[in-house]
Amino acid sequence: MTIFATEADFADLAGRVLATSLPHEAWTHEAHFALALWALRYMPEKADPECFRSIIIGLNEAHGTANTDSSGYHHTITVASLRATAACLAERPETPLSTVLSLMMAGKFGRSDWILAHWSRERLFSVAARRGWIEPDLADLPF
């Protein structure tokens, strides 16, 4: 069950992420998608991949997580996740964010390994994929 039940919950998450005050343990797989949903609906300029990069890097730094060639921020995963989120939101433009997120978490996006249907581990976890966008090598994204 999602902890993001109301639009205010999404706004609170976004505010804490932007202020780099969200606790590390609250920065979950679900929270990543919740932030993307909020940004896409309410502040699309924040959903730009380069802006999202800055936001996540800043939060990682606040948590003491190093953003290196092997840890921290990962650009290809971020861009793919933003695209997935945008596609799910576009299918339900008037639906409350909590419902969209619940549907996403109940489906394939609820699994952190969903992305491995599109990228091989070797390609996805390469330095190039961490630093910038790398096209999938197993299957095109459907969105």
N, C-alpha and C positions, 0 to 999 in steps of 0.2 A: 504494500500500500504506500502510495506517495506521501511524502510529508509536505508536498506543495498542493494544498487543497484550495487556496484562494489566490486571486490575482495579487493580493497584498503579500502572500508568501513568496511569490515570484519577484515582486518588487523589492522585498526585504533581502532576498538572496542577492539580487543584482546590486543593491546598495552596499551590502557587505563585501561582495567581490570587488566592486569598484573602489571601495575604501580600503581594500586589502585587509579587512578585519574578519573575514570568514575563517573559522578554525579549520585547520588542515583536515581533520576527520570529517568535516561536513562537505568537503570538496570531493564528492562521490561521482560515480558514473552518471547517476540520475541528475545530480546538480549541474553537471556540464550541459546536459540536454535542456534542463530547466532554464539555465542562463541563456542558452541559444534561443529558446522559444521566446523568452521575455524580450531579448534584444531584437529579434526579427519582428515582433509585433509592435513594440513600443519605442525602440530606438534603433532603427535599421542601420544607422551609421556605425553603431557599436558592433553590428554583426558583420561588418567588412572583415575579411580574413586578417588583414594587417592590424586592424584595431583589436580584434580578438586576440591576436598574437601578443600584443602589448599588455592586454588585460591579464591573460593567463601567465605570462612571464612575470608580471608584477606580483601577482598572487603567489606564484611559486617562490619568488624571492622573499616575500613576507613570511612564508612557511619555512624558509631555510632550504628549499629544494633547489638544487643547482640546475640551471638550464644549460646542458652540455650536449655533446654529440651522442650521448648514451642515456641521458635522463632529462626529466623535466618536459618542457614544451616540445610538442611534435606537430609540425605544420600539416603534413598530409592527413593525419588523423583528424586534426581540427577542421580542415577544409571539407573533408568527406562528411564529417559529422554535421557541420553547418549546412551542407547541401541536403543531407538526409532530413534534417530538422525543417528546413525551408520547404521541402517537398511534402512532408507530413502536415505542416501548417497550411500550405496552399490547398490541400485536399479538404481542410476544415477551417476556412477563414473566420467563421463566426463562432467557432466552438471555444469554450473556456480552455485556457492553457492547461489546467489540471486534467481535463479530459484528454487532450492531445498527448500530454506527457504520459498519462496512464496507459493509453493505447500504444505508445511507443515502447514503454517499458514492458508491456505484456507481449510485445512482438519481438522481432529480431533485434531491434535496437536496444532492447533491455539486456542483451548479452554483450559484454565488452569485446567478444571475439567476432561480432557480426562482420567486421571489416575484413576478416581473413577469407571471406568468400570472394573477395575482389583482389586482394594483394597476397602474394606469397610472403611468408614471414621474413625471408631474406630481403626482399625488396622493401617491404613496409618498415622494417627496423633498420634500414640503411641510414647512414648519416645524411645522404641527399634527401631522403624522404622526411627526416626529422627537420631539416633546415628549410625545405621548400616543397612545393607541390610536385608529386611524382604520380603519373598516370597508373591506374591499376594494371597488373599483368595477368590476372586470372579471369576476370569478368568485368565488363563495363558496369559502372554505377547505373542503376535504372532511373536515375533522376538527373 
